[in-house]
């Protein structure tokens, strides 16, 4: 059931984006291979499913909200539901990340069980616990990481009854996290208004990136002023809304360059660049080479 994720096209509808191989087993296992000069990471995104990840090879930078960490081989990350996060390669070495993305129903059997109400519901409703970086050098984290690797390995081997093993190891990983942070024994904290506004604006961008986007319209979608929109993007992404929009368009463009045979001119137009010269110049600034050179360097190396 392991799938290779070569690109992550972010859409506006996060609640329906994650499609698992079987609705009877709502869990997906992925890996991504990144290298310098090719796809070097994934854009900011979120989903209703929980996510457990570890670095199989190389190094990566993981970010969620305003938190950022360097993860080496063997380290990992837990991401709670609907939390804004992203990953990207670090260093010159190739990088492989392994992920388990799953609905809480897989480990609880539904909302009317003790597993959900006593352990999982307090965790997923606690916005004070959006995620956790996991380090193999930390004794407490090591147990969680061992469970993540065991679940991923079971999904990879697909022996008879592997679904039991995947579920068991992910249950134990979440229990260790919940007990360490005592999420089952405290009142959940609410999401910050800033993050909810950011996600509303990103929804607008991801739905309209191929069109002309005006900051005032994007801000209005989140129910805030232009100035507040600027402040939110500076606080979370350390860049202006317009810079984020251009970077997102270029991320989609590089995916299309590798995953489609569309002409470069068509890709530029599809990503909101009405002027081919502007697209080429922006891509060169972003990637250090033209779209044509980027495609030539990387398409031949794909498996």
PEURPE-V644990 format. One record per run of one state. SS is the DSSP state (H for helix, E for strand, L for the rest). FROM is the first residue (numbers start at 1). TO is the last residue. If there is no record, write none. Layout:
SS_FROM_TO, SS_FROM_TO
//
This chain:
L_1_1, E_2_4, L_5_13, H_14_17, L_18_21, E_22_22, L_23_24, E_25_25, L_26_26, E_27_34, L_35_40, E_41_41, L_42_44, E_45_45, L_46_49, E_50_57, L_58_59, E_60_64, L_65_66, E_67_71, L_72_75, E_76_79, L_80_84, E_85_89, L_90_94, E_95_102, L_103_104, H_105_108, L_109_113, H_114_124, L_125_130, E_131_134, L_135_138, H_139_157, L_158_161, H_162_181, L_182_182, H_183_185, L_186_192, H_193_208, L_209_214, H_215_221, L_222_225, H_226_237, L_238_240, H_241_259, L_260_263, H_264_270, L_271_275, H_276_287, L_288_290, H_291_299, L_300_303
//
